[in-house]
Amino acid sequence: MMRELQEREHRSQLAEATDRLEAETKRNRFFTLAIDMLAIASFDGHFKQLNPSWEKTLGFSDEELKTKPLIEFVHLEDRASTEEQLQKVQTGASIAYFENRYRTKAGGWRWLGWTAAPFAEEGLIYIFARDLTERKVAEEERLHLIREQTARAAAEAAERRAAFLADAGISLASSLDYHTTLARLVRLVVPFMADWCALDVRDEDGAVRRVEVAHADAGKEDLARQLMAFSPDPDGEDPQARVMRTREPCLAPECNDEMLVGLVRDPEAQEALRASGSCSMMVIPLVARGRPLGALTLLSDTASRTYGRLDLELAEELGRRAALAADNAWLYRSSQEARKGAERANRAKDEFLATLSHELRTPLTPILGWTVMLRSGTLDQAGMLRGLEVIERNVRAQTQLIEDLLDVSRIVTGKLRVEVRPIDLVPVVEAGLDAVRPSAEAKEIHLDATLEPIDSKVLADPDRLQQVVWNLASNAVKFTPKGGRIEVRLRADSHVHLSVKDNGKGISAEFLPYVFDRFRQADSTSTRKYGGLGLGLAIVRHLVELHGGTVHAESAGPDRGATFTVRLPLMQERSVAAGPARRGSESSGAAAVRLDGVKVMVVDDELDMRDFLSVSLRQYGADVTALASVGEAVEALEREKPDVLVSDIGMPGEDGYALIRKVRALAPERGGQVPAAALTGFAAGDDTTRVLSAGYQVHLPKPVEPSQLAQVVGTLAGRGNGLN
């Protein structure tokens, strides 16, 4: 009995071994013959068995693949997801499907698609993989082709829009008649952007008039006349009235009856308009210098043209240019009719000429003075270096003034040209900011620039755009106090937007509309704090407009900073010659004129001028006290008891006229009768009369030579002709 049991168990074991051997043989045959990549791996991630497809696909032999965990052959970017899948298998879950990149022996990568199932009782993982590389490459090529086609179509559409805007800008700017300009706008829109177009204009008294209607089909003239005879109610709720009130555009991809009411009231005309197939509408506000001029209505009566966001942006840009052109025409007409406007222009011109005289003479004084002292040979090395530094700084300042004047002259005569080509805007902006950084650092101003990379190029003149950036940034530095902040931002959507924002002086609401006008300054008095001719922003506006862009200024008011924003369309696929040196000659040099013992008080807000006056007078033996303001001078006058007072006229806060009034109000024993000379860049004929009437004994225009200054001081001090 026992023997039979043993034989039966032996036969069972033999059958089981035979079955296992047969199953293993079948599995090995299947591994060998399978086209796909089959493998068995242990739970620790090491391959135990692989079929030949692995070596054919990856180039590694079985031994090479078995020596390392399979995760080490996976691309670094795919390892985290692969390890996550392996952990699932170890917990008994199957991997339905996932993809990763696997290293090849040649050093490249192949995309594999995986499925796997665990056999927990054996501690093994059965893996099925397939090479997806060819499919992935084909998909990427297809996506690349789609992206190229999309980009090409977008570039072509953008090019058409840019060409349309350029032609429209030329057409709109070719007339200075207000109504002609507005009428041309409607004719430009049809048929490029609309089948129907109507223009409603808001008069100065608030009334709204329809001034032009056009349709692409001349056969609809009767309906056009009915539309022309109707004017929207400015207080109504139709789209035209709302757009003029809110200054926000209206986009209706699908029209309804309520929207058609704003075009015509007559029921029959409404029905005719509805029957014409009007299915999409845009209403664009026309705004210039914050003043609503009217509204432009565009209608499409074909299902193939449904307005969207890009159409709205194009219409808005056209509306901005049309409003600018119409506003220019309106200003021209007003300037011809308004006598007060002409008088204001004359005053502005006179103020500019006075300012120009002052701004040109002021840097000439230290230039000439230091040049004479350098030629005299009496300065030590430190003095010579300081003199050269002052000369260079003032020459650069005067060169910039002359460049601005030349640019304005070219603008006025229509000779300012730009040489445009496709450019990357970011380097141009960086170059413009680099030129301003030293000035900003000198005032401890933090210049924060965020320049987003722009994929598309801009059709522009890089030198002129750099000039725009420099003008805006230097203007911000000028009006930002020490320790302030300037933010420069560059971004792009359908256009390029460049903004320069500061936390400085700000702009009053009254002056804001005129900030880009030539020869206009918020403060043109002799007490103004900031120099300049008031030309920089006018040049900026003209250069930006030559590039087909716009620029506008925003400010919350005085001392609340200002923001200037330039908007340019995206493109979809001076050195000054030195004049002849002025040869001023001092008759006998420093040895011939002496001011020994003469106490001179110098008052000037410019450090260079104070240095020049102090050094030149001390060369003649004078004892000099140099002060920067009227307050300091009045406080020191009684203490210092000067023999002669020399003061500038144009100073911030209180000017030279205020100083002489305060001095002459003092008693004689307190210095009220001290002889005084006005050294100033204001050199017109009536300036001399005003200076002498105010209480000065001498009007001394800038620039002045040291010998001439010494002669005047000597005469005022009672030294006769100023000689010992």
C-alpha positions in Angstrom: 0.0 0.0 0.0 2.8 2.4 1.0 4.6 1.6 -2.2 1.6 2.4 -4.4 1.2 5.8 -2.7 4.8 6.6 -3.3 4.6 5.6 -7.0 1.4 7.7 -7.4 3.1 10.8 -5.8 6.2 10.3 -8.0 4.1 10.1 -11.2 2.3 13.3 -10.0 5.5 15.1 -9.5 6.8 14.0 -12.8 3.7 15.2 -14.6 3.9 18.5 -12.8 7.5 19.0 -13.8 6.7 17.9 -17.3 3.9 20.5 -17.5 6.1 23.2 -16.1 8.9 22.4 -18.6 6.4 22.4 -21.4 5.0 25.8 -20.2 8.4 27.2 -19.9 9.3 25.9 -23.4 6.2 27.5 -24.9 7.0 30.8 -23.1 10.6 30.7 -24.3 9.3 30.0 -27.9 6.8 32.8 -27.6 9.5 35.2 -26.2 11.8 34.2 -29.1 9.3 34.6 -31.9 7.3 37.7 -30.7 7.7 40.9 -32.7 6.9 43.1 -29.8 9.2 43.6 -26.8 8.5 41.1 -24.1 10.3 40.9 -20.7 10.1 39.4 -17.2 11.4 41.5 -14.4 11.7 41.1 -10.7 9.9 43.4 -8.2 13.3 45.2 -7.6 13.2 46.4 -11.2 15.9 44.1 -12.7 15.2 42.3 -16.0 15.2 38.5 -15.7 14.4 37.6 -19.3 14.1 39.5 -22.5 13.2 38.6 -26.1 15.4 39.6 -29.0 13.2 42.6 -29.9 14.8 44.5 -27.0 18.3 44.2 -28.5 16.9 45.0 -32.0 15.2 48.1 -30.8 17.7 49.5 -28.2 21.0 47.9 -29.2 21.8 46.6 -25.7 22.4 42.9 -25.2 20.4 40.9 -22.6 23.4 41.0 -20.3 23.8 44.8 -20.5 20.1 45.3 -19.8 20.1 42.9 -16.9 23.1 44.4 -15.1 21.3 47.6 -14.0 17.8 48.3 -12.8 15.6 49.2 -15.8 14.9 52.7 -14.3 18.5 53.7 -15.0 17.8 53.4 -18.8 14.8 55.7 -18.5 15.0 59.4 -19.5 15.5 61.7 -16.5 12.3 63.6 -17.2 10.3 60.3 -17.3 11.8 58.6 -14.3 9.3 59.9 -11.7 6.3 58.7 -13.7 8.0 55.3 -14.4 8.8 54.7 -10.7 5.2 55.5 -9.8 4.0 52.8 -12.3 6.5 50.2 -10.9 5.2 50.9 -7.4 1.7 50.2 -8.5 2.8 46.8 -9.9 4.5 45.9 -6.7 1.2 46.4 -4.8 -0.5 44.0 -7.2 -2.0 46.4 -9.7 -1.5 46.1 -13.4 -0.3 48.8 -15.7 -2.8 49.4 -18.3 -0.6 51.7 -20.4 2.0 54.4 -20.1 4.8 55.9 -22.2 8.4 56.9 -21.6 11.7 57.4 -23.3 14.3 54.6 -23.1 18.1 55.0 -23.8 19.7 53.3 -26.8 23.2 52.0 -26.9 24.0 54.6 -29.7 23.2 57.3 -27.2 19.8 58.3 -28.4 16.3 57.8 -27.0 13.3 55.7 -28.2 9.7 56.2 -27.1 8.2 53.0 -25.7 4.6 52.2 -24.8 4.3 49.8 -21.8 1.8 47.4 -20.2 2.7 45.2 -17.3 1.1 42.7 -14.9 2.4 41.2 -11.6 2.7 37.6 -10.7 3.0 38.0 -6.9 3.4 34.3 -6.2 6.5 34.3 -8.4 7.6 37.8 -7.4 7.8 38.7 -11.1 6.5 41.3 -13.5 5.4 40.5 -17.0 6.2 43.4 -19.3 4.9 44.1 -22.9 6.4 47.1 -24.7 6.2 48.5 -28.2 8.4 51.0 -30.0 6.4 54.3 -30.6 9.3 56.4 -31.9 8.2 56.6 -35.5 4.6 57.5 -34.5 5.8 60.2 -32.1 8.1 61.7 -34.8 5.2 61.7 -37.3 2.9 63.3 -34.7 5.5 66.0 -33.9 6.0 66.7 -37.6 2.3 67.0 -38.1 1.9 69.4 -35.1 4.9 71.5 -36.4 3.3 71.7 -39.8 0.0 72.8 -38.2 1.8 75.4 -36.1 3.7 76.7 -39.2 0.5 77.0 -41.2 -1.3 78.8 -38.4 1.6 81.2 -37.8 1.8 81.9 -41.6 -1.9 82.6 -41.8 -1.7 84.9 -38.8 1.4 86.7 -40.2 -0.4 87.2 -43.5 -3.5 88.5 -41.8 -1.4 90.8 -39.6 0.5 92.1 -42.6 -2.8 92.9 -44.3 -4.0 94.8 -41.2 -0.7 96.7 -40.9 -0.8 97.7 -44.6 -4.4 98.8 -44.2 -3.5 100.9 -41.1 -0.6 102.5 -42.8 -2.7 103.4 -45.9 -5.4 104.7 -43.6 -3.0 106.8 -41.6 -1.7 108.5 -44.7 -5.2 109.1 -46.0 -6.5 110.5 -42.7 -3.5 112.8 -42.3 -3.7 114.2 -45.8 -6.4 116.6 -44.9 -6.7 119.3 -42.3 -10.5 119.7 -42.8 -12.4 118.2 -39.9 -15.4 116.9 -41.8 -13.3 115.7 -44.8 -11.2 113.6 -42.4 -14.2 112.0 -40.8 -15.8 111.3 -44.2 -12.7 109.5 -45.4 -12.8 107.3 -42.4 -16.1 105.7 -43.5 -14.9 105.2 -47.0 -11.8 103.5 -45.7 -13.8 101.0 -43.7 -16.0 99.8 -46.6 -15.5 97.2 -47.9 -12.2 96.2 -46.2 -13.7 95.8 -42.7 -17.5 96.1 -43.2 -20.4 96.0 -45.5 -22.1 98.9 -43.8 -20.5 101.8 -42.0 -22.0 104.8 -40.2 -20.3 107.7 -38.4 -22.0 109.7 -35.6 -20.2 112.9 -34.4 -20.7 114.6 -31.1 -20.7 118.4 -31.3 -19.3 120.7 -28.6 -22.9 121.3 -27.3 -23.4 117.6 -26.7 -25.7 117.0 -29.7 -25.0 113.9 -31.9 -25.2 114.1 -35.7 -24.8 111.3 -38.3 -22.4 112.8 -40.9 -21.7 109.8 -43.1 -23.0 106.4 -44.2 -21.6 104.0 -46.7 -22.4 100.5 -48.1 -20.4 98.2 -50.3 -23.4 97.7 -52.5 -24.3 100.8 -54.4 -27.8 99.3 -55.0 -28.7 100.0 -51.4 -28.5 103.8 -51.7 -32.2 104.3 -50.6 -31.6 102.5 -47.3 -28.3 104.4 -46.9 -30.2 107.7 -47.2 -32.7 106.6 -44.5 -29.8 105.7 -42.2 -28.2 109.0 -42.9 -31.3 110.9 -42.0 -31.3 109.5 -38.4 -29.2 110.6 -35.5 -28.9 108.7 -32.2 -30.2 110.2 -29.0 -27.1 111.1 -26.9 -28.9 110.0 -23.7 -30.4 106.9 -25.3 -29.6 103.2 -24.6 -28.6 102.2 -28.1 -25.0 101.0 -28.6 -23.9 104.3 -30.3 -25.0 106.4 -27.4 -23.6 104.1 -24.8 -20.2 103.9 -26.6 -19.9 107.7 -26.7 -20.8 108.0 -23.0 -18.6 105.2 -21.7 -15.8 105.5 -24.4 -15.8 101.7 -24.4 -16.2 99.7 -27.7 -19.2 97.4 -28.3 -18.7 94.0 -30.0 -21.8 92.0 -31.1 -20.9 88.9 -33.1 -24.6 88.5 -33.6 -26.9 91.5 -34.0 -30.4 91.8 -32.5 -33.3 94.1 -33.0 -32.3 96.4 -30.1 -28.9 97.1 -31.7 -30.5 98.0 -35.1 -32.6 100.6 -33.3 -29.5 102.7 -32.9 -29.0 102.9 -36.7 -32.6 103.8 -37.8 -36.0 104.4 -36.0 -38.3 103.8 -39.0 -39.8 100.3 -38.7 -39.7 99.7 -42.5 -36.0 100.7 -42.6 -35.3 98.4 -39.7 -37.0 95.6 -41.5 -35.0 96.4 -44.7 -31.8 96.5 -42.6 -32.7 93.2 -41.0 -33.5 91.7 -44.4 -30.2 92.7 -45.8 -28.7 90.1 -43.5 -26.9 92.2 -40.9 -25.5 89.6 -38.6 -22.5 91.1 -36.8 -21.7 94.6 -35.5 -19.0 96.7 -33.8 -19.3 100.2 -32.5 -16.0 102.1 -31.8 -15.6 105.3 -29.8 -13.6 108.1 -31.3 -11.7 109.9 -28.5 -9.0 112.5 -28.7 -7.2 114.1 -25.7 -9.9 112.6 -23.5 -12.7 114.3 -25.5 -15.4 112.0 -27.2 -15.6 113.0 -30.9 -18.2 110.4 -31.8 -18.8 106.7 -32.7 -18.0 104.5 -35.7 -20.5 101.7 -36.4 -19.4 98.7 -38.6 -21.9 96.1 -39.8 -21.4 92.8 -41.6 -24.3 91.4 -43.6 -22.5 88.2 -44.7 -22.3 85.1 -42.6 -18.7 84.6 -43.7 -17.7 87.7 -41.8 -18.4 87.5 -38.1 -16.5 90.0 -36.0 -14.2 88.8 -33.2 -11.5 90.1 -30.9 -8.9 90.7 -33.7 -11.4 92.7 -35.7 -12.2 94.8 -32.7 -8.6 95.6 -32.0 -8.0 96.6 -35.7 -11.1 98.8 -35.6 -10.0 100.4 -32.3 -6.6 101.2 -33.7 -8.2 102.7 -36.8 -10.5 104.7 -34.5 -7.6 106.0 -32.5 -5.8 107.2 -35.6 -8.9 108.7 -37.0 -9.6 110.5 -33.8 -6.1 111.8 -33.7 -6.3 113.0 -37.3 -9.8 114.5 -36.8 -8.6 116.2 -33.6 -5.6 117.6 -35.4 -7.9 118.9 -38.1 -10.2 120.4 -35.5 -7.3 122.1 -33.8 -6.1 123.5 -37.1 -9.5 124.9 -37.8 -9.8 126.3 -34.3 -6.3 127.9 -34.5 -7.4 129.7 -37.7 -10.5 131.0 -36.2 -9.6 131.8 -32.6 -7.7 135.0 -31.9 -7.0 134.0 -28.4 -5.4 130.8 -29.5 -3.0 132.8 -31.7 -2.2 135.1 -28.9 -1.4 132.2 -26.6 0.8 130.7 -29.3 2.7 134.0 -29.6 3.2 134.1 -25.8 4.4 130.5 -25.9 6.9 131.4 -28.6 8.2 134.4 -26.7 8.5 132.3 -23.5 10.3 129.6 -25.5 12.8 132.1 -27.0 13.5 133.5 -23.5 14.0 130.0 -22.2 16.1 129.1 -25.2 18.4 132.1 -24.6 18.7 131.1 -20.9 19.3 127.4 -21.7 22.0 128.2 -24.3 23.8 130.9 -22.4 23.9 129.0 -19.1 26.3 126.2 -20.2 28.4 128.6 -22.3 29.4 130.6 -19.2 31.3 127.8 -17.4 32.6 126.5 -20.8 34.1 129.9 -21.7 35.3 130.6 -18.2 37.1 127.4 -17.7 38.6 127.5 -21.2 40.1 130.9 -20.5 41.5 129.7 -17.1 42.9 126.5 -18.7 44.7 128.7 -21.3 46.1 130.9 -18.7 48.2 128.1 -17.3 47.5 129.1 -13.7 45.5 126.0 -12.7 47.0 123.0 -10.9 46.4 119.4 -12.2 43.2 119.0 -10.1 41.9 122.3 -11.3 42.5 121.4 -14.9 40.7 118.1 -14.5 37.8 119.7 -12.9 37.6 122.3 -15.6 37.7 119.8 -18.4 35.0 117.8 -16.7 32.7 120.8 -16.4 33.4 121.8 -20.0 32.5 118.3 -21.3 29.3 118.1 -19.2 28.1 121.5 -20.4 29.0 120.8 -24.0 27.0 117.6 -23.9 24.0 119.4 -22.4 24.2 122.1 -25.1 24.7 119.5 -27.8 21.4 117.9 -26.8 19.6 121.2 -26.9 20.9 121.8 -30.4 19.9 118.3 -31.5 16.4 118.8 -30.2 16.1 122.1 -32.0 17.3 120.5 -35.3 14.8 117.6 -34.9 12.0 120.1 -34.3 13.1 122.1 -37.4 13.0 118.8 -39.4 9.5 118.0 -38.0 8.2 121.5 -38.9 9.6 121.4 -42.5 8.5 117.7 -43.0 12.1 116.6 -43.5 12.4 114.2 -40.5 12.7 110.7 -41.9 13.0 107.2 -40.4 14.9 104.3 -42.0 12.8 101.3 -41.0 13.8 97.7 -41.0 12.7 94.6 -39.0 14.3 94.8 -35.6 14.2 93.2 -32.2 12.9 95.8 -29.8 14.4 94.6 -26.5 18.1 95.5 -27.3 17.0 98.9 -28.5 15.1 99.6 -25.3 18.1 98.4 -23.2 20.5 100.6 -25.2 18.2 103.7 -24.5 18.1 102.9 -20.8 21.9 102.3 -20.5 22.4 105.9 -21.7 20.2 107.2 -18.8 21.5 105.0 -16.0 24.4 107.3 -15.0 22.0 110.2 -14.5 19.6 107.9 -12.5 22.4 106.6 -10.3 23.7 110.2 -9.7 20.2 111.0 -8.2 20.0 107.5 -6.4 16.9 106.7 -8.5 16.0 103.0 -8.8 15.5 102.1 -12.4 13.5 98.9 -12.6 13.2 97.5 -16.2 11.0 94.5 -17.0 11.4 93.7 -20.7 9.4 90.7 -21.8 10.9 88.8 -24.8 8.9 89.5 -28.0 8.7 86.8 -30.6 7.7 89.1 -33.5 9.8 91.9 -34.8 9.0 95.6 -35.2 9.3 97.5 -38.4 11.3 100.5 -37.2 14.3 102.8 -37.2 16.4 101.5 -34.2 18.2 104.8 -33.7 15.0 106.8 -33.6 13.3 104.3 -31.3 16.3 104.5 -29.0 15.9 108.2 -29.0 12.3 107.8 -27.9 13.3 105.5 -25.0 16.1 107.9 -24.0 13.8 110.9 -24.1 11.1 109.3 -22.0 13.5 107.8 -19.5 15.6 111.0 -19.1 12.4 113.0 -18.7 11.4 110.7 -15.9 14.8 111.1 -14.3 14.6 114.9 -14.5 11.2 115.0 -12.8 11.8 112.3 -10.2 13.3 113.3 -6.8 16.4 111.9 -5.3 15.8 108.3 -4.1 12.8 107.9 -6.4 11.7 105.0 -8.6 11.2 104.6 -12.3 9.6 101.5 -13.8 10.0 100.6 -17.4 7.8 97.8 -18.8 7.9 96.2 -22.3 5.2 93.7 -23.3 3.3 92.6 -26.4 -0.1 91.3 -27.4 -1.3 92.4 -30.8 0.9 95.5 -30.4 4.1 96.4 -28.5 3.4 98.4 -25.3 6.3 100.3 -23.7 5.6 102.2 -20.5 7.8 104.5 -18.4 6.4 105.2 -15.0 7.8 107.5 -12.3 6.8 108.7 -8.8 8.0 112.2 -9.4 6.5 115.7 -10.0 3.4 114.5 -11.9 1.4 116.5 -14.4 -1.6 118.7 -13.6 -4.9 118.0 -15.3 -4.9 121.4 -17.0 -1.5 120.8 -18.6 -1.9 117.1 -19.4 -3.6 117.6 -22.8 -0.7 119.8 -23.9 2.2 117.7 -22.6 3.2 116.6 -26.1 3.0 120.0 -27.7 6.1 121.8 -29.0 7.5 124.6 -26.9 5.0 123.9 -24.1 6.2 123.6 -20.5 4.1 123.5 -17.3 6.4 126.1 -15.7 8.2 128.6 -18.0 8.8 131.3 -15.4 12.2 132.5 -14.2 11.6 130.5 -10.9 11.1 127.2 -12.6 12.9 124.3 -11.0 13.5 122.2 -14.1 15.5 123.2 -17.2 15.0 122.3 -20.8 13.2 123.6 -23.9 10.0 121.6 -23.7 10.8 119.8 -27.0 11.6 116.2 -25.9 8.0 114.9 -25.6 7.0 116.6 -28.8 9.8 114.8 -30.6 8.8 111.5 -29.0 5.2 111.9 -30.2 6.3 112.6 -33.8 8.8 109.7 -33.9 6.3 107.3 -32.5 3.6 108.4 -35.0 6.1 108.0 -37.9 6.4 104.4 -36.8 2.6 104.0 -37.0 2.2 104.0 -33.2 0.7 106.2 -30.5 1.9 107.6 -27.2 -0.1 109.0 -24.4 0.5 110.3 -20.9 -1.3 109.6 -17.6 -0.9 111.3 -14.2 -3.0 111.5 -11.1 -1.9 115.0 -10.6 1.0 117.1 -9.1 3.5 115.1 -7.0 1.8 111.8 -7.9 4.1 110.7 -10.7 3.4 110.2 -14.4 3.2 107.3 -16.9 4.0 107.5 -20.6 3.0 104.6 -22.8 4.1 104.0 -26.3 2.1 101.6 -28.5 3.7 100.3 -31.7 2.4 97.8 -34.3 4.1 94.4 -34.4 5.5 93.2 -37.6 4.0 89.7 -38.5 5.8 87.7 -40.8 24.3 113.1 -34.2 27.5 114.0 -33.5 27.6 117.8 -33.5 30.6 119.4 -35.2 32.5 121.7 -33.0 32.4 125.3 -34.0 35.4 127.6 -34.1 36.8 128.2 -30.6 35.9 131.5 -29.1 39.1 133.3 -28.3 38.5 135.5 -25.4 41.6 137.4 -24.4 42.2 138.9 -21.0 44.1 142.0 -21.7 46.9 141.5 -19.1 46.0 138.1 -17.5 45.5 137.5 -13.8 48.4 139.7 -12.8 46.9 142.8 -14.3 43.6 142.8 -12.3 43.5 142.5 -8.5 40.6 142.3 -6.1 42.6 141.8 -2.9 40.5 142.4 0.1 37.2 142.6 -1.8 34.5 140.4 -0.2 32.1 139.0 -2.9 28.9 137.0 -2.3 27.9 134.7 -5.2 24.4 133.3 -5.4 23.6 130.7 -8.1 21.6 127.4 -7.9 24.0 125.7 -10.4 27.0 124.1 -8.8 29.1 124.5 -11.9 28.4 128.2 -12.1 29.2 128.6 -8.4 32.5 126.8 -8.8 33.4 128.8 -11.9 32.6 132.2 -10.3 34.4 131.3 -7.1 37.6 130.0 -8.7 37.8 132.9 -11.3 37.2 135.7 -8.7 39.7 134.1 -6.2 42.3 134.2 -9.0 42.0 137.9 -8.8 42.4 138.0 -5.0 38.7 138.3 -4.0 37.4 136.6 -0.8 34.3 134.7 -2.2 31.3 133.2 -0.4 29.2 131.0 -2.7 25.6 130.2 -1.8 22.9 128.2 -3.6 19.6 129.9 -2.7 17.9 133.2 -1.8 17.2 132.1 1.7 20.9 131.2 2.4 22.0 134.6 0.9 19.7 136.7 3.0 20.6 134.8 6.1 24.4 135.2 5.5 24.3 138.8 4.2 24.5 140.6 7.5 27.0 138.2 8.9 29.4 138.3 5.9 29.1 142.0 5.1 30.1 141.5 1.4 31.4 144.4 -0.7 29.7 143.1 -3.8 26.7 140.8 -4.5 26.7 138.7 -7.7 23.4 136.8 -8.3 21.8 134.6 -10.9 18.2 135.6 -11.9 16.6 132.2 -12.8 16.5 130.1 -9.7 13.9 127.6 -8.3 11.6 128.8 -5.5 12.8 132.4 -5.2 14.6 134.0 -8.1 17.2 136.9 -8.3 14.4 139.5 -8.3 13.1 138.2 -5.0 16.6 138.4 -3.6 17.3 142.0 -4.6 13.9 143.0 -3.2 14.7 141.5 0.2 18.2 143.0 0.2 17.1 146.5 -0.6 14.5 146.3 2.1 17.3 146.0 4.7 18.8 149.0 6.5 22.1 150.2 5.1 24.0 149.0 8.2 22.6 145.5 7.6 23.8 145.4 4.0 20.8 146.9 2.2 22.8 149.1 -0.1 25.4 146.5 -1.1 26.4 147.0 -4.8 24.9 144.1 -6.9 25.3 142.6 -10.3 22.8 140.3 -12.0 24.6 137.5 -13.9 21.9 135.8 -16.0 21.0 134.0 -19.2 17.9 136.2 -19.6 19.4 138.7 -22.0 16.6 140.3 -24.0 16.3 144.1 -24.1 13.5 144.3 -21.5 15.4 142.0 -19.2 18.1 144.7 -18.8 15.5 147.3 -17.9 13.8 144.9 -15.5 17.1 144.0 -13.8 18.1 147.7 -13.3 14.7 148.7 -12.1 14.6 145.9 -9.6 17.7 147.3 -7.8 20.8 145.8 -9.5 23.5 148.2 -10.6 24.7 145.9 -13.5 23.1 143.5 -15.9 25.7 141.0 -16.9 24.5 138.4 -19.5 25.9 134.9 -19.7 28.5 133.8 -20.8 31.0 136.0 -19.1 34.8 136.0 -19.1 36.6 136.0 -15.8 38.4 139.3 -16.6 35.0 140.9 -17.5 33.5 139.7 -14.2 36.6 140.9 -12.3 36.3 144.4 -13.9 32.6 144.6 -13.0 33.2 143.5 -9.4 36.1 145.9 -9.1 34.0 148.8 -10.3 31.1 147.9 -8.0 33.6 147.7 -5.1 34.9 151.2 -5.8 38.2 150.2 -7.3 37.7 152.6 -10.3 38.5 150.5 -13.4 39.1 147.5 -11.3 42.9 147.8 -11.4 45.3 148.3 -8.4 
